Amino acid sequence: MATMCLLNICLVLLFSTEIYSLDCKMLHLQQNKVNMKSLELLSKMGGQFPLQCLNENRNVGFLQKVLRPTESQKENAKLIILEIFQQIFNIFSKNLTQAAWDRSFIQSFQNGLYQQIEQLEKCLHSERENEIPYLGNEKILFPLLKLKKYFERIGDFLKEKQYSLCAWETIRWEMERCLLFVDQLTERLQN
């Protein structure tokens, strides 16, 4: 039953991605839809935040403090969103044994992130064919480095807490905030 449900979710994600891949100008619509599904899956994945974890040290910082929206202008939004999705995917590919979350939700969440990463990479590749590579651009390089440091702190936090249930719940909560930040950046794509 769970396998059939997971298969249905994957097929919906696959078909919706194929439909939207026809035009990268519609990227914001696809991003909004899949991002909302990802938020829903994150919420369902663990349910209520465990009371025993309320006192957990949440010293990972907040993405909004690390990366101000002004640094994420429209031309950089896709690259920043791509980096956030790649980093979240990497975090959720680590030692999840202590998390005690529903595996089908985790897999669906990872599949959705992977689809978004692929879509963004395709659109960025087609946009950059005739442009100067962004790696030399300080306006994007600095925010990307900040993002990498932020997610390194998250990885360090998980290791320090030995991938405990409370550490994972704290990170799940923080990833919800990251996806909400992605929604703000996605709004820039449609303007």
C-alpha positions in Angstrom: 0.0 0.0 0.0 2.8 2.5 1.0 4.7 1.5 -2.2 1.7 2.2 -4.4 1.1 5.6 -2.7 4.8 6.5 -3.2 4.6 5.4 -6.8 1.6 7.6 -7.4 3.3 10.6 -5.8 6.4 10.1 -7.9 4.4 9.8 -11.1 2.5 13.0 -10.3 5.8 14.8 -9.6 7.3 13.4 -12.8 4.4 14.4 -15.0 4.0 17.8 -13.5 7.8 18.4 -14.0 7.6 17.3 -17.6 4.6 19.6 -18.3 6.4 22.6 -16.8 9.7 21.8 -18.4 8.3 22.9 -21.7 8.9 26.5 -20.7 11.4 27.8 -18.1 9.4 31.0 -18.0 6.8 29.0 -16.0 9.4 27.9 -13.5 7.9 30.0 -10.6 4.6 28.1 -11.0 6.3 24.7 -10.8 8.5 25.8 -7.9 5.5 27.1 -5.9 3.6 23.9 -6.4 6.4 21.5 -5.6 7.7 23.6 -2.8 4.2 23.6 -1.1 4.2 19.8 -1.5 7.7 19.6 0.1 6.5 21.7 3.0 3.5 19.5 3.5 5.8 16.4 3.4 8.2 17.9 5.9 5.3 18.6 8.2 3.8 15.1 7.9 7.2 13.4 8.1 7.6 13.9 11.8 4.3 15.3 12.9 4.3 17.5 16.0 7.6 18.8 17.3 8.4 16.5 20.3 8.1 18.2 23.7 11.3 16.6 24.9 13.2 18.5 22.2 12.0 22.0 23.1 15.2 22.6 25.1 17.5 21.4 22.3 20.2 23.9 21.4 19.1 25.4 18.1 22.3 27.2 17.4 22.3 26.7 13.6 21.2 30.2 12.8 18.4 31.1 10.5 18.7 31.3 6.7 17.0 34.7 6.7 19.8 36.1 8.9 22.5 34.4 6.8 21.1 35.6 3.4 19.2 38.8 3.2 16.6 39.0 0.4 18.3 42.1 -1.0 21.3 39.8 -1.9 18.9 37.6 -3.8 17.9 39.7 -6.7 15.9 38.2 -9.6 19.0 37.3 -11.6 20.5 35.4 -8.7 17.3 33.9 -7.3 17.5 30.7 -9.4 21.1 30.0 -8.4 20.4 30.6 -4.8 17.3 28.4 -4.8 19.2 25.7 -6.6 22.0 25.8 -3.9 19.4 25.6 -1.1 17.7 22.6 -2.7 21.0 20.8 -3.3 22.1 21.4 0.3 18.7 20.3 1.8 18.9 17.2 -0.4 22.4 16.5 1.0 21.2 17.0 4.6 18.3 14.6 4.1 20.6 12.0 2.5 22.6 11.6 5.8 22.1 9.3 8.7 18.3 9.3 9.3 18.1 6.2 11.4 17.4 8.1 14.7 14.8 10.4 13.1 12.0 7.8 13.3 10.1 9.4 10.4 7.9 7.8 7.9 10.2 6.6 5.1 7.7 7.1 2.3 7.4 10.8 3.2 11.2 11.1 3.3 11.5 9.5 -0.1 8.8 11.6 -1.6 10.4 14.7 -0.1 13.8 13.7 -1.6 12.2 13.0 -5.0 10.5 16.4 -5.0 13.8 18.1 -4.2 15.6 16.1 -6.9 13.0 17.1 -9.5 13.3 20.7 -8.6 17.1 20.6 -8.8 16.9 19.0 -12.2 14.5 21.6 -13.5 16.5 24.5 -12.1 19.7 23.1 -13.6 18.0 22.8 -17.1 16.7 26.3 -17.0 20.0 27.8 -15.7 22.0 25.8 -18.4 19.8 27.1 -21.2 20.1 30.7 -19.8 23.8 30.6 -19.4 24.7 29.3 -22.9 25.5 32.8 -24.1 26.4 34.5 -20.9 29.6 34.9 -18.8 29.7 32.2 -16.1 28.4 33.3 -12.7 31.4 31.9 -10.8 33.4 35.1 -11.4 30.5 37.3 -10.3 30.9 38.5 -6.7 27.2 39.4 -6.4 26.4 35.7 -6.5 29.6 34.1 -5.3 29.4 35.7 -1.8 25.8 34.6 -1.1 26.6 31.1 -2.3 29.5 30.9 0.1 27.3 32.1 2.9 24.8 29.4 2.1 27.5 26.7 2.1 28.7 27.9 5.5 25.1 27.9 6.8 24.5 24.3 5.7 27.9 23.2 7.0 26.8 24.4 10.4 23.7 22.3 10.1 25.8 19.3 9.2 28.1 20.0 12.2 25.1 20.4 14.5 23.8 17.0 13.4 27.2 15.3 13.9 27.7 17.1 17.3 24.2 15.8 18.5 25.0 12.3 17.0 22.1 12.5 14.6 19.7 12.3 17.5 15.9 12.5 17.2 15.9 16.0 18.7 18.7 17.1 16.4 16.7 15.9 13.3 13.5 17.5 14.6 15.3 20.8 15.0 16.7 20.5 11.5 13.3 19.5 10.1 11.9 22.7 11.7 14.7 24.8 10.2 14.3 23.2 6.7 10.6 24.3 6.8 11.9 27.8 7.4 14.3 27.4 4.5 11.5 26.4 2.1 9.5 29.4 3.2 12.5 31.5 2.3 12.6 29.8 -1.1 9.0 30.8 -1.6 10.0 34.5 -1.1 12.8 34.0 -3.7 10.4 32.2 -6.1 8.2 35.3 -6.0 11.1 37.2 -7.6 11.1 34.8 -10.5 7.6 35.8 -11.7 8.3 39.6 -11.6 
